[in-house]
């Protein structure tokens, strides 16, 4: 789920994660979907030089669940 930084800190859904679950994530890229001729087409966004991207993330680490 994408969240805007302007609203995530105050959102009921994202507020607990914003306060304690911020991280940097390495990624090769991500998909964006664009409507073309009535069909959704995936586009993979990545760096031309092949280096990883650094993305901001909020979430809860899975190891906290035992």
N, C-alpha and C positions, 0 to 999 in steps of 0.2 A: 504494500500500500504506500503510495506516495503521500508525503505531508509537506506543506509549505512551512518554512521556518517562521513566518509571521504568525501562523495560527497554531502550530504544534505545541508551543509552550503553554498555551491557554486552553487547549482542547481537552475535554474530559477523557477522551480515549488515549491521547498521547502524553498528557501531563506527567503521570508517574514514570513513564519511560524517559521523558525529557530530563527529569530531575536526576535519574540514576542509571540510565541505560544508553548513554551516548557512546558511539564508537566510530572508528575509521575502518572501512572495508576495502580490501584490494579486489579489483575485478578486471577481467579482460574486456568487458563491455556490458551493454545492456540492450534490450529490445524496446523499441518504440513502435507503436502500431499506428498506421496511417490508412485512412479510407481512400481507396482508389477504385473508381468505377463500381461502387457499391460493395466492394469486397475489402475486408481488412487485410492489409499487407504488413508483415513484420519487417522492420529495418533494424539491423544490428549496428549500434553506435560503438565505436572503438577508436583508439588512438592510431593514427597512421604509422607511427614509428614502432608499434607493437608493444610498447611499455604498458604496464598496468595502470589503471585509473585508481584514484583514491576517492571513495565516496563516503559521504556522511551517512550515518545510520543511527537509528534509535531502536532499541529492542531489549528483550530480556534474555540473558545467556541461558542456554538449555541446561547447563550443569547446576543451576540453582534449584532445579526441580528434583534433585536427588538422583 
